[in-house]
Amino acid sequence: MPFSLPSYRKRSLLNIFGRLCQLIGAIAVCVYYGRVLHEAMRRDVYGDARWIFATITGSLAGISALAYLVWTALLNEFRANAILFAWDLLIAILWIVTSGIFGSMYLTENPEMDQGIQDMKVAAGFDLANIVLWLISAGYCGWVVFVADRRVLNEGRVKKDVGERAEWVADRR
């Protein structure tokens, strides 16, 4: 029996691709900010709270993206719900805060051959990319929860109501 990959829906494949991009972005942010924290620890000084916050945000986002990937792979389907929408929105807000902190510090800065500043500019760019990725996934989950699923529920109710009315009319004749 040859090995075959499971067949996924288009929605699940897009979810896998998006979550993989989120995972890569989170790992990149953890690497960039983690190097600064590691250097501070090596010099026996306290890590700055801003870098700790960015690393925690990256870790939460990475763990969440990995959990979504595993969930989609195991269930062979991705179903959005209100809890996932709220969690994606929370992660997006954390990325907005992180990007605000480091964007204001480094995006306008001229590196002038300083590799540390150049690295922080790249990390701030990953912060911006992560904002976009998490807002897209939160927006999609919100659309599914508040628009698409409601439409399906309402269409099902309409069909059921029409069927019941048809039976009632047939019984009256």
N, C-alpha and C positions, 0 to 999 in steps of 0.2 A: 504494500500500500504506500504510494508516494506521499510525501509531505505536501500539504497544501495550506496556504494562508486562508484564514477565515474571510468570508466576503463581508465587507463593511458597507454601510449606507454612505452616501455622499456626505451627509451631515456628520457622521462619525469620522470619516476621513478628514474633513475640514477641522473637526474638533481635535483630532490627533495632531494635525499639522500645527494648528494654533497653539495647543498646549506644549508641543515640542519647542516652538519658538519662545514661549514664555519660560520654559525650563532653561533653555540656553541663555536667555537674557538674565535670568535670576542667577545662574551660575557665574556668568561674566561679572555681574555686579558684586557678588560675594567675593570673587577673586580679587577684583580691583580694590575694594574697600578693605577686604581681609588682609591684604598685603600691608596696608598702612597700619592696621591694628597689630599685626604680627611684628612689624618693625617697632612699634611703641612698646610692645611687651618685651621684645628683645633688649631694648634700651632701659627697661625697668621704669617706664613712665606710664601713667594712666592713659587708657584709650579715650579719645574724645567721644562724647555721647552722640555726636552727629554720625560718626563712622559706625558706631555700634548700632544706632537706629537703622542705618542703611543696610548693614549686614543682616540684622534681624528681619527687615522687610524683604530682602533678597531670599533669606532662608524660608520665610513663610510662603513666599511666592513660589519658590522652587519645590517645596514639599507639596504645596497645593497642586501645582501643575503636574508633578509626578503622580500624585494620587488620582487626579482626573485621567491621566494617561492609562494608569493601571485599571481604573474603573471602566474606561471605555474598552480596553483590550479584553478584559474578562467578561464583561456583559455583552460585548459585540454591539453596543448601542450607547448613545449618549442621550440622556433625558435631563433637560434643564428643569429646575424647580426653584421655588422662592428662596430656599436656603442657599443654593448655589449662586443665585443672583446677588443676594446680600453679601456673601463671602467674596465674590468677584469684585463687587463694588467697594468693599472694605479694602481689599488688596490694591485696587486702583487708587483709592484715596491715600493709602500709605505711599504709593509710588509718586503721587502728586506732591506730597509733603517732602519726600526724599529729593525729588527733582527740584523743588523750590529751594531747598537748602543748598544743594550742591550746584544747581544751575546759577544761582545768584553769586556763588563763590567763584566758580571756575569757567563758565561759558564765555564770559566777556574778558577773561584774563588772557594776556599774551604770554605764551609759554617761554619765549626767549631762550631756547635751548635747555629748558628745565624739564627733564623727563617726568618728574613727579606731577607737575601741573598738567603736562600733556596726558598722562594717565588719568588724572581726575577729570579732564575734559572728555575723554573717551567714556569714563564711567558715567558722567552726567548725560552723555548721549545715550547710553544704555538705559539710564533712568527714563529718559523721554520715550524711548522705544517701548519700554515696559508699560508706561502709561497708556500708550496707544493700544498695545496688545490686550491689556486688562480691561480697558474701557470697551474695546470691541467685544470681548467675551462677556462682559457684564451687560452690555447693550443687547447682545444676542439672547442671553438668558432672560433678560427682562422682556424682550419682545416675545419670546416663546411663552413665558409665564403669563404675561398680561394681555397679549394680543392673540397669538396663534392658538394656544390651548383653549382660550375662551371662545374663539370662533368655532373650533371643532366641537366644543361642548354645546354651544348654541345651535349649530347645525344638527347635532344629534338630537337635541330636544325638539327642534322644529320637525324633523322627520318623524319622531315618535308622536308628537302632537297631531301631525297630519294623518298618521296611521290610525290613531285613536278616533279622530273625527270621522274618518272614512268608515270605521267599524260602527260608530254610533249612527251615522246616516244610513248605513246598510241595515242596521237593526230596526230603525224606525220605519223602514219601508215594508 
